[in-house]
Amino acid sequence: MAAHRILLAYVATLGAILAATACGSSSPSGYDDGVRNAFVSACTKTSSGREAACKAAYDCITQRVSFADFKAADKAIREGRPVDPKILPLLTQCAVQSARP
């Protein structure tokens, strides 16, 4: 039951986390320490301190979602539009996998 609540919290706050983290980057891939730190910090706050799960979610996202798509998801959320249906499942899968005990 606790894992289910954590999963719901991750999915419900995914937009807030993306909005807080998809900023400019100096890394060729786009993902760098600044983006990682911002993501983990925002995620840890919204998940009641589940830092290890947040790090796992970030690592999953960086392996499955290009930074351009990550930024596009952020932009869509900020503009109140739906996230690309090809990207949203990947982001959700990363949240689900990281919420597992």
C-alpha positions as CSV (number, residue, x, y, z in Angstrom):
1,M,0.0,0.0,0.0
2,A,2.8,2.4,0.8
3,A,4.5,1.8,-2.5
4,H,1.1,2.5,-4.2
5,R,0.9,5.9,-2.4
6,I,4.4,6.7,-3.4
7,L,3.7,5.8,-7.0
8,L,0.6,8.0,-7.1
9,A,2.6,10.9,-5.6
10,Y,5.3,10.5,-8.2
11,V,2.9,10.4,-11.1
12,A,0.8,13.3,-9.7
13,T,3.9,15.5,-9.2
14,L,5.8,14.5,-12.3
15,G,4.8,17.8,-14.0
16,A,6.0,19.8,-11.0
17,I,9.3,18.0,-11.0
18,L,9.8,18.5,-14.7
19,A,8.9,22.1,-14.4
20,A,11.4,22.6,-11.7
21,T,14.2,20.9,-13.5
22,A,14.1,21.2,-17.2
23,C,16.4,24.2,-17.4
24,G,19.3,25.1,-19.7
25,S,22.3,22.9,-19.6
26,S,25.9,23.2,-20.7
27,S,26.3,19.4,-21.3
28,P,26.3,18.1,-24.9
29,S,23.5,15.6,-23.9
30,G,21.7,18.3,-22.0
31,Y,21.7,16.3,-18.8
32,D,24.3,17.5,-16.3
33,D,24.9,17.8,-12.6
34,G,22.8,20.9,-12.3
35,V,19.8,19.3,-13.9
36,R,20.3,16.1,-11.8
37,N,20.6,18.1,-8.6
38,A,17.5,20.2,-9.4
39,F,15.5,17.0,-10.3
40,V,16.5,15.0,-7.3
41,S,15.9,18.0,-5.0
42,A,12.4,18.7,-6.4
43,C,11.5,15.0,-6.4
44,T,12.8,14.4,-2.9
45,K,10.6,17.3,-1.6
46,T,7.5,16.0,-3.4
47,S,8.0,12.4,-2.4
48,S,8.5,13.0,1.3
49,G,12.3,12.4,1.3
50,R,12.6,9.4,-1.1
51,E,16.0,10.6,-2.4
52,A,17.2,7.1,-3.6
53,A,14.0,6.6,-5.6
54,C,14.4,10.1,-7.1
55,K,17.9,9.3,-8.1
56,A,16.7,6.1,-9.7
57,A,14.0,7.9,-11.5
58,Y,16.4,10.5,-12.9
59,D,18.8,7.8,-14.0
60,C,16.0,6.0,-15.8
61,I,14.8,9.2,-17.5
62,T,18.3,10.1,-18.8
63,Q,18.6,6.6,-20.3
64,R,15.1,6.6,-21.9
65,V,14.3,10.2,-22.8
66,S,16.4,12.6,-24.8
67,F,17.0,15.9,-23.2
68,A,15.1,17.6,-26.0
69,D,12.1,15.5,-25.2
70,F,12.5,16.2,-21.5
71,K,12.5,19.9,-22.2
72,A,9.5,19.6,-24.5
73,A,7.6,17.8,-21.8
74,D,8.5,20.6,-19.4
75,K,7.3,23.2,-21.9
76,A,4.0,21.4,-22.5
77,I,3.4,21.2,-18.8
78,R,4.2,24.9,-18.3
79,E,1.8,25.8,-21.1
80,G,-1.0,23.6,-19.8
81,R,-0.8,21.2,-22.8
82,P,-0.6,17.4,-22.7
83,V,2.9,15.8,-22.8
84,D,3.7,14.0,-26.0
85,P,2.0,10.6,-25.8
86,K,5.2,8.9,-26.9
87,I,7.1,10.5,-23.9
88,L,4.6,10.4,-21.1
89,P,4.7,6.6,-20.8
90,L,8.5,6.6,-20.5
91,L,8.4,9.2,-17.8
92,T,5.7,7.3,-16.0
93,Q,7.5,4.0,-16.3
94,C,10.6,5.6,-14.7
95,A,8.5,6.9,-11.8
96,V,6.9,3.5,-11.4
97,Q,10.2,1.6,-11.5
98,S,11.8,3.9,-9.0
99,A,8.9,3.6,-6.6
100,R,9.3,-0.1,-6.2
101,P,10.9,-1.1,-2.9
